[in-house]
Amino acid sequence: MNNILDTAARKPLLLLVAVISLGAVFVAAIGRNARLETDLDKYMPGNHPAFVFSDEAEDLFGIEDGVLFVIEHPHTIFNPASLEKIRDITEALPREFDEIDSGDITSLFTAENISADEWGLTVESFYSDIPQSGESLAALKSAVEGNSMVHGRIVSLDSRSALVVAEMDNEEFTPAFYGELLEFAKGWEGPEKIHIAGRPVVEGELTRLGPKDMSRMAPLVLALMTVILLFLLRNLRHTVLNLLIVLFGVLSAFGFMALFNVPVYSVSIMIPVMLIAIGVADGIHLHNTIHYYIQEDPLITPDDLVAKTMKAMTRPVIMTSVTTAVGFVSLMTSQVLPVRYFGLFTAVGVMMEMLMALLLFPASIYLFGVPRIRSKKEDQKTAAEPGTGFTAKAGNFLISRTPIVIVLGIAVFALAAAGTSRVWIDTSFLANFQDESPVVRTDAFVNSHFGGTSSLNIVLKGSEPDTFKEPEVLRLMDSLQQEVENNPLVGGSFSLTDYMQRMHRVMHAGNPAYDTIPETKDMVAQYLLLYEMSGDPDNLNKVADYDYLTANMTFQLKSDSSTLIEEIISIVAPYTQDFDDLGIELKYAGSGYKSFVFADLLLEGQLMSLLLSFGIVALLLTAMFRNLLVGLAGTIPITITAMINFGTMGLLGIPLSASTAIISGIAIGIGVDYAIHFIEHYRSSRREGMSPDASALHTLSKTGRAIVYNAIAVMGGFAVLLVSAFPPNRQVGGLVALNMAASALGTLTVLLAVIRLIDIKGKFLRPGVRHDPEQDKGKNNTFKEY
Amino acid sequence: MKQTTIGSMIFLLCAAAGLTGLHAQISGQDVMQNVYNRPTGANMTAGLVMTITNSRGATRERSITQYSLDAGTTEKKIMFFTEPADVRDTSFMTWSWDDGRDDDQWIYLPALKRVKRINSDSKNDSFMGSDFTYDDLGDRHPSEDTHKILREETCNGQECYVIESIPVEGTDVISKTVTWIIKDTWVGLKKEYYDSKGAIFKELTINNFEKIDGYWVITDMVMEDLGRGSSTRIEMNNVSFSISLSDSFFSERQMRMGPRR
């Protein structure tokens, strides 16, 4: 391995050309193929039973998310100009946008008013010509107020605002289209305010804002990290190399994605986050080793420097990168497609970073000679010599108080575990926005004046046609609706029962006593026939299928949080049995429910992959060090990092979402790196004959310093995200910093203590290896031959 | 013959044998007027089976017995549903006026045992939830469109005029229709409906037409809605023009009593 690397590194210019050409290929591929996936449906596993069922139901009943245009008048929308505006917007939307069909629009202008008096039954529009007189406006107002199918649904209870709802496929809601809609809405302003809300808007904004904000913040992260590296390493060359490694890693991850035609998902913005955090580690450890050998022998030749450095570092760099990559590849077990791609391409990036680190550092020595470093004297002040300096003091402290360290470690672990139990999943898209953002304000407005911006569908499937003409079934549906509506966050519900109650009342001259489900099946059938003949039968297709074998109930929700969906599911649970007794199967559908299931899958997948990577890492470390105890100890940094990550989320109330779940991947990426570098260094110190304590101090002062530098640089860089305008990115910044700190601290304290403990008990070095002068001699010989 | 035979929805396109003499200089307008101005007979009774198939292939089938009377200024009609069982004996009566008044409509629901008047100006023009609109079923007057003979060609072995009709008042829904009219009988064989983007969105096909009691009657036709993927077939049986019906037959009382058996 080293020979191949060395051969390549000895031709630095050729290497440079190769790197630049490969980079160009990636840039070209990204330029040609990269596209952002904004359709959240594409994020869901298509073959999961819950999604398959929901998709079928959505198709059957035309369940689509609505884009809501809110027309808000200072006093009342019952004035000629506002009514005209409602009509004009209703008619202009399908005319101006190919994505919107006229049949998909609901407004006061399209709504039908079924009313009755002694004379008979009237099915009519609320208005066709714009009412002008005070009298006709008042009549319209009272007609609206008398019809619960529109009042509070498309006209607010206070009469000051009205909705025009355009249902559309999420796929069609692109950022560009949203821009056009905003422009369109602006054209209708005054004196009314026009707002746009609805799930597609929130989703669209989310998928647009996240990457946009991240692409604005990423250069800042890199810049700050560069400054910190420059300060810590005091070496421009190595700082630039580190930057090159990280940039190339990110470029190749996205380059390969583009080459394989994989779209950029919103989760993909976490790829650079991971690669920056992980990529710096290889470079800093290499720098540290180079630094060490130059200090040891300031007159070292480039060839010797490369030979010694690579001898010491090739193995740990490859091992850390491979274990990290394997950890990420374990995300391929996730059911969520974007997470699978995230794992795969982060692994690709990690391997590319490894290759770059192993090539660029020696190549730079061949090309530019031995790097200039601080004098040994100057360096002494800060750390290196065992027995003096801060590192040494801290090291001595840690070594002398192993039990305390372990007890403290267990205490932190326990606290984190307690926090972990409080982690909650939130699929709320809205929670990702600033409270004062227009999206949040409009959403709150609609939720307080209308049924709600979110919805949940319950789909009932009977065992034979005409099931939903049975009064008994309809009454059960009605009582379910009423019970769910008791939840204050449920704004309303809609199903076949609403049509039946309305028809029943209307056929009894509007007598409120008949606002009930009709008594017989024939009566239901005859009302349905009457509605088909006099109303718009397409409306019925949204609540029942052709054979009345399947029915759809829509609940309007004032929150898109998965907590609310959980609450509703628990209210509905007892009804499942009741429906089952009638031979009816109850299931959920709609985008809200899919997000809910999606969140579960995401969490499950993330935990699975964490567990899996524990296993893999333990196995790899055991194999590497030929020692099961060491292998197990090696998982300590991962465990601590993951626990502190989830524990802090639980304690601070940060919900688990797609991006925050993935951050725990840092535990794998960084935790493993630290563990391997640390154990490797400790072991080689011991093999060189140092005592356990001296080895611990030596490891702390060398590898420990690289780990601290690495953590500080990455934490500093990601701290920039804390001032991001996009709340999820703030969480990413904070959690990355937290994870880095946890990994570094966990390694330098608990891992150190445990390894030392294992060593003292005589279980660290295998008997045949311990203090074997031949082995050490052989090692040196190999070293010289190299 | 009165000009607005609103109720003649079942006779989509009939023809008068006496008008076959017109040829050579005949205009598109004349062709459509001839189609419209065909005698329909004063009294008619027929059985009707309407099958609506939605885009998933699910069907709803309804059987109706209907009676109609053309009394000059009014056309009266009663439809009695005979199938499916849960709507049997539901009846629907329409009085159409030729002075531009809205139709008068009544419905009788046997489950309620009540006749109710219905006043519907629903923007949806669908005929009983089918793919046919009232316009498709003969309600549309030739003067509402401008007609042009595109060509003459043979269609299903019949010499036909191919007429393009463009609405005088542009609507969002239909930009034009193209109709195949048999030259000597003035029976339409096929009609294509084009949307505002110039694409076919509905297609009417006549499967069968017969001469019954001296009148051409279309006894089997299918309307396909290409956009929605649904279709509606209307078949007629037991058509008779020889029945005698008095004006008093078209009453709330008859609605309750059910069809003559």
Interface residues (C-beta under 8 A of the other chain):
Chain A: L60 P94 R95 S102 T110 E112 W119 G120 L121 T122 V123 E124 S125 S128 D466 K469 M507 P518 T520 K521 D522 M523 A525 Q526 Y527 L529 L530 E532 M533 S534 G535 D536 P537 D538 N541 D545 Y546 D547
Chain B: N54 R56 A58 T59 R60 F81 P84 D86 V87 T90 F92 W106 I107 L109 P110 A111 L112 R114 K116 R117 I118 N119 S120 D121 S122 K123 N124 S126 M128 G129 D172
